[in-house]
Amino acid sequence: MIIMVHDMPRYAKVKDKDPREVVLLVGNGCFWKKCGFCNYFNDFTKDPEEQYKVNKEVFDKVTGEFGTLEAINSGSIFELNSQNQDLLFEVCKNKNIKKLIIESHYVYKKKILDFKEKCNKLGINLVVHGGVETFDYNVRENLMKKGMGNPTVSEIREVFDEINLLVGVKGQTLKQVEEDIEIGLKYFDRICVNLYKEMPDIMPGDDLLKKEFIEKLYPKYKDNPKADILINNTDLGVGD
């Protein structure tokens, strides 16, 4: 059964701060599917031919002009089958991509290290981007249901080079958000701060907190070269 949305944008270019091409791929779908803030896992198909068809069309748009490619999909890079992973490496080779950014759940930490080794052998600098959402354990695990356990910041840093942070769910405070951003900037190469988009089938948002964030913290961090701040979840140019 095909759940994915065919007509949403799956290729984009980011030209400021960290110039790169971005591709939104389709795979088998997120294994976890329990995060209270996410329904992105609906973008999947179990049909390998359909996966290949969609992804090949997206990869054909890659030019390699920045030498950097960010490949994202519902869940983790490991939800792409071997055929699509091979296709990704083929594109990197053909388009002279030297830096590849991928996303993964923390639970795949052993596979991530193996994947890094494979990329090193291919002459590709692999950058692993992970959805931490917040460093507050109670909010992340008991409210957001992230499923990371309780690793230390240094343990997370061993796996992730860059992280996502989420702002605007019930239970967060502006102080927590600022602490998360400061930790992210101190210990990680880059951060991506996402303003939570509330939808009917996921956890409630906090409109007041989002308003406070935009008024008080957004001006402080928006020009930081290590931070992408996405007011809309489509600000990178892909997704829906």
Backbone torsions as a table, in degrees:
resi	resn	phi	psi	omega
1	MET	NA	132.9	-179.2
2	ILE	-98.6	119.6	-178.9
3	ILE	-103.1	-22.8	-169.3
4	MET	-62.6	158.0	177.6
5	VAL	-93.6	114.7	-174.0
6	HIS	-74.7	-34.3	-167.7
7	ASP	-93.6	6.5	178.4
8	MET	-83.7	152.2	-178.2
9	PRO	-60.6	134.0	-178.9
10	ARG	-124.7	4.4	177.4
11	TYR	-141.1	138.4	178.5
12	ALA	-156.9	166.2	174.1
13	LYS	-119.9	135.5	172.7
14	VAL	-108.9	120.6	-171.7
15	LYS	-106.4	-13.2	-179.7
16	ASP	-113.7	160.0	-179.3
17	LYS	64.3	-69.9	-178.2
18	ASP	-130.1	79.1	-173.5
19	PRO	-58.1	132.3	-176.6
20	ARG	-167.1	162.2	168.0
21	GLU	-96.4	145.8	-178.5
22	VAL	-124.1	130.1	175.1
23	VAL	-122.2	134.2	176.0
24	LEU	-103.4	107.8	-174.0
25	LEU	-97.3	169.3	177.1
26	VAL	-122.6	136.9	-179.8
27	GLY	-137.7	-149.0	-177.3
28	ASN	-78.9	-9.8	179.6
29	GLY	99.1	155.0	-178.2
30	CYS	-61.1	133.1	179.6
31	PHE	-73.2	-26.6	-170.0
32	TRP	-82.7	-58.5	174.9
33	LYS	56.1	23.1	-177.3
34	LYS	-116.5	-5.9	-179.3
35	CYS	-61.5	127.4	-174.6
36	GLY	-68.9	-14.5	-174.9
37	PHE	-104.3	4.9	-167.7
38	CYS	-130.6	136.5	166.6
39	ASN	-128.1	18.1	179.0
40	TYR	-61.9	-21.8	-178.6
41	PHE	-63.9	-10.4	178.0
42	ASN	-71.1	-11.2	-179.6
43	ASP	-89.5	86.4	-179.4
44	PHE	-159.3	166.1	167.7
45	THR	-150.0	143.9	177.1
46	LYS	-89.1	-2.8	-178.8
47	ASP	-85.2	108.6	-176.8
48	PRO	-61.9	-32.4	179.0
49	GLU	-67.8	-40.3	178.3
50	GLU	-66.9	-41.7	176.2
51	GLN	-55.4	-50.2	-176.9
52	TYR	-62.4	-43.1	-178.8
53	LYS	-60.0	-49.8	-178.6
54	VAL	-63.7	-46.8	-175.9
55	ASN	-68.4	-36.5	178.7
56	LYS	-63.4	-40.5	178.1
57	GLU	-62.2	-37.8	179.2
58	VAL	-70.6	-47.1	-178.7
59	PHE	-61.8	-30.4	-180.0
60	ASP	-64.2	-15.7	179.2
61	LYS	-87.4	-13.0	-177.3
62	VAL	-70.4	130.4	-179.4
63	THR	-104.0	-26.8	-176.2
64	GLY	81.2	10.9	-172.5
65	GLU	-62.6	-27.7	179.6
66	PHE	-98.4	-12.0	-175.8
67	GLY	74.8	5.3	-177.8
68	THR	-131.8	132.8	179.1
69	LEU	-128.9	130.7	174.0
70	GLU	-107.2	119.1	-178.4
71	ALA	-112.3	116.4	-179.4
72	ILE	-123.5	157.6	178.2
73	ASN	-160.3	168.4	178.7
74	SER	-61.4	116.4	-178.1
75	GLY	92.8	-125.2	-173.8
76	SER	-122.9	164.5	176.4
77	ILE	-55.3	-26.7	-177.2
78	PHE	-80.3	-2.6	170.1
79	GLU	-86.2	-0.7	169.7
80	LEU	-88.5	134.7	179.0
81	ASN	-72.6	172.0	-174.1
82	SER	-62.0	-34.3	179.3
83	GLN	-62.0	-42.8	-179.2
84	ASN	-75.7	-32.4	173.3
85	GLN	-64.3	-42.1	177.3
86	ASP	-61.9	-38.0	178.3
87	LEU	-63.9	-39.3	177.6
88	LEU	-61.5	-46.7	179.6
89	PHE	-65.9	-34.5	178.1
90	GLU	-64.0	-41.9	178.1
91	VAL	-64.4	-42.2	178.7
92	CYS	-59.6	-41.6	179.9
93	LYS	-68.3	-48.7	-175.0
94	ASN	-69.1	-30.8	-177.2
95	LYS	-103.2	11.1	176.7
96	ASN	56.4	44.6	176.5
97	ILE	-79.8	119.4	-179.0
98	LYS	-100.5	-17.6	-179.9
99	LYS	-130.0	121.9	-179.2
100	LEU	-118.6	124.2	178.7
101	ILE	-106.0	125.2	178.6
102	ILE	-128.4	166.6	178.5
103	GLU	-117.6	149.9	177.5
104	SER	-156.8	154.1	169.7
105	HIS	-76.4	149.3	-177.3
106	TYR	-61.1	-27.5	-177.0
107	VAL	-62.6	-20.8	-178.8
108	TYR	-88.9	22.1	-170.7
109	LYS	-56.3	-37.2	178.2
110	LYS	-67.7	-43.0	178.5
111	LYS	-64.5	-34.4	179.6
112	ILE	-61.9	-45.2	-179.4
113	LEU	-63.2	-39.2	176.6
114	ASP	-65.9	-38.8	-179.9
115	PHE	-65.7	-38.4	177.5
116	LYS	-62.0	-41.8	-179.6
117	GLU	-63.1	-41.2	178.4
118	LYS	-62.2	-43.6	179.8
119	CYS	-64.9	-39.7	178.6
120	ASN	-58.5	-41.1	179.9
121	LYS	-65.6	-26.4	179.6
122	LEU	-91.6	2.8	-180.0
123	GLY	76.4	23.8	-179.1
124	ILE	-110.3	129.1	174.5
125	ASN	-82.5	107.6	-178.1
126	LEU	-88.2	126.6	176.0
127	VAL	-112.3	122.1	-176.5
128	VAL	-101.9	123.5	-177.1
129	HIS	-109.2	127.1	-177.0
130	GLY	-128.3	145.1	177.9
131	GLY	-83.2	92.6	176.0
132	VAL	-84.3	-36.1	177.4
133	GLU	73.1	-49.3	175.8
134	THR	-162.3	153.3	176.0
135	PHE	-91.5	-0.6	175.9
136	ASP	-80.6	110.4	-173.4
137	TYR	-58.1	-45.6	-176.4
138	ASN	-62.0	-45.3	-179.5
139	VAL	-66.4	-44.9	-175.6
140	ARG	-67.2	-45.7	-172.1
141	GLU	-94.2	-37.9	-176.3
142	ASN	-88.8	-29.0	178.8
143	LEU	-100.0	-49.6	-177.3
144	MET	-82.8	-19.9	179.1
145	LYS	60.1	46.2	-173.6
146	LYS	-72.4	-33.2	177.2
147	GLY	80.1	29.5	179.4
148	MET	-95.1	-13.0	-170.9
149	GLY	78.5	-148.6	-176.6
150	ASN	-131.1	58.2	178.7
151	PRO	-72.5	154.8	174.6
152	THR	-74.7	166.8	177.8
153	VAL	-60.7	-40.8	-179.5
154	SER	-65.8	-35.0	176.9
155	GLU	-68.1	-38.3	176.4
156	ILE	-65.2	-40.3	-178.6
157	ARG	-64.7	-27.7	177.7
158	GLU	-65.6	-24.1	-176.6
159	VAL	-102.9	-46.1	-174.0
160	PHE	-105.7	135.2	173.2
161	ASP	-88.9	-36.1	-179.4
162	GLU	-130.3	156.0	-177.1
163	ILE	-137.2	155.2	168.5
164	ASN	-96.0	142.0	171.3
165	LEU	-124.9	143.3	-177.3
166	LEU	-113.6	136.3	-177.9
167	VAL	-127.0	128.2	169.3
168	GLY	116.4	20.4	175.5
169	VAL	-99.9	153.9	178.0
170	LYS	-60.1	132.2	-179.4
171	GLY	109.5	-18.5	175.5
172	GLN	-84.5	158.3	171.6
173	THR	-126.4	160.1	179.2
174	LEU	-61.9	-35.8	178.5
175	LYS	-63.2	-44.5	178.0
176	GLN	-60.8	-42.8	-178.7
177	VAL	-61.2	-45.5	-179.8
178	GLU	-65.2	-39.3	176.9
179	GLU	-62.2	-41.2	178.3
180	ASP	-60.4	-45.5	-178.9
181	ILE	-62.8	-43.5	-179.1
182	GLU	-65.2	-40.7	176.7
183	ILE	-63.4	-44.9	-179.6
184	GLY	-60.1	-45.0	-179.5
185	LEU	-68.0	-31.3	-178.1
186	LYS	-75.5	-41.3	-169.2
187	TYR	-106.2	-12.8	-175.1
188	PHE	-122.1	157.7	-176.2
189	ASP	-66.7	-39.9	179.9
190	ARG	-150.4	157.7	173.1
191	ILE	-130.1	153.0	173.2
192	CYS	-125.9	115.1	-178.1
193	VAL	-98.2	121.8	-177.0
194	ASN	-109.6	125.9	174.1
195	LEU	-79.1	123.8	-172.6
196	TYR	-62.4	129.9	175.6
197	LYS	-102.8	108.9	-178.1
198	GLU	-77.3	135.7	175.5
199	MET	-131.2	161.7	-171.4
200	PRO	-58.5	-32.5	-172.5
201	ASP	-98.1	12.1	178.1
202	ILE	-130.7	179.3	-168.6
203	MET	-63.8	152.7	-176.7
204	PRO	-68.8	146.8	176.7
205	GLY	-93.3	170.7	178.8
206	ASP	-118.2	95.4	-175.6
207	ASP	-63.4	-34.7	179.4
208	LEU	-66.0	-43.5	178.6
209	LEU	-62.5	-42.6	178.8
210	LYS	-62.1	-40.0	178.1
211	LYS	-63.4	-43.7	179.4
212	GLU	-64.5	-40.0	179.2
213	PHE	-60.6	-48.1	-178.4
214	ILE	-63.3	-37.1	-177.1
215	GLU	-78.7	-38.0	-169.3
216	LYS	-107.5	-34.8	-175.1
217	LEU	-104.8	-34.8	-179.5
218	TYR	-55.5	-46.7	178.8
219	PRO	-61.5	-29.8	-177.3
220	LYS	-72.3	-34.4	-171.4
221	TYR	-113.8	-9.3	-170.1
222	LYS	-61.7	-29.1	-178.7
223	ASP	-98.8	3.9	178.8
224	ASN	-65.8	124.8	-176.2
225	PRO	-65.5	-15.9	179.9
226	LYS	-94.2	1.7	-173.2
227	ALA	-126.6	128.5	165.3
228	ASP	-101.5	130.8	177.3
229	ILE	-119.6	113.5	-176.0
230	LEU	-100.5	104.3	177.2
231	ILE	-70.9	-35.9	174.2
232	ASN	-115.5	144.7	-176.4
233	ASN	-69.4	-6.4	177.5
234	THR	-105.6	13.5	-174.4
235	ASP	-64.6	-20.7	176.1
236	LEU	-80.2	-10.9	176.6
237	GLY	101.7	-1.4	177.9
238	VAL	-124.7	164.8	177.5
239	GLY	90.2	-171.1	-174.8
240	ASP	-147.1	NA	NA
